[in-house]
Amino acid sequence: MKRRALYLGSLSLLILLSSCGESMADKLQNKMGTVSEMAELGTAEYTIKKIIKASDEAFYTIGERKILFSCCATMKAGIDLGGFSAENVEINSDKEVTVTLPAPKVLAFNMPPEQIKLEYEKVGALRFDFSAEERTKLLKQGEEAILADAENLGILADAEKNARTFFEAMLKQIGFEKVNINFNKQ
């Protein structure tokens, strides 16, 4: 029993020592190869509540139409690693590396129908109700307004900050002491 434990311990130590000889470039290549296999790296997710309202009053109509929806949407932002390659990584010295990542962008947006609620609707007696097409158009405008406001919401800044933190931690774990993360802002 002691022989077996000694044999397994020696084998484990041998494996550990052989992996210590792996160069920083090899470790980096292994880690970055794993990361580049991912299509996208989601680093921030927001849940957004939005009120969508419309009022339809024209001088040529009698009566008014008003409608109010509340909705809840989720937006995920991060880095699209589709174009990421070894050319985006530069080893400056034995302990310093520079990585250039694509700029963060919105990766996914979802406004599930069960999260959309009609809060208020008022239609004058001489007017028609809002049609399904009009309601869909209003909800689409609300979705576009949320997406257009993504940068002002701060999700892209959070995605960049979180991606920077992720890559810095990963590269420091490999053994780099100085890690420079840049974003391609094109």
Buried (B, 14 or more C-beta within 10 A) or exposed (E): EEEEEEEEEEEEEEEEEEEEEEEBEEBBBEBBEEBBEBEBBBBBBBEBEBEBEBEBEEEEEEEEBBBBBBBBBBBBBBBBBEEBEEEBBEBEEEEBBBBBBBBBBBBEBEBEEEBBEEEEBEBBEEBEEBEEEBBEEBBEEBBEEBEEEBEEBEBBEBBBBBBBEBBBEBBEEBBBEEBBBEBEEE
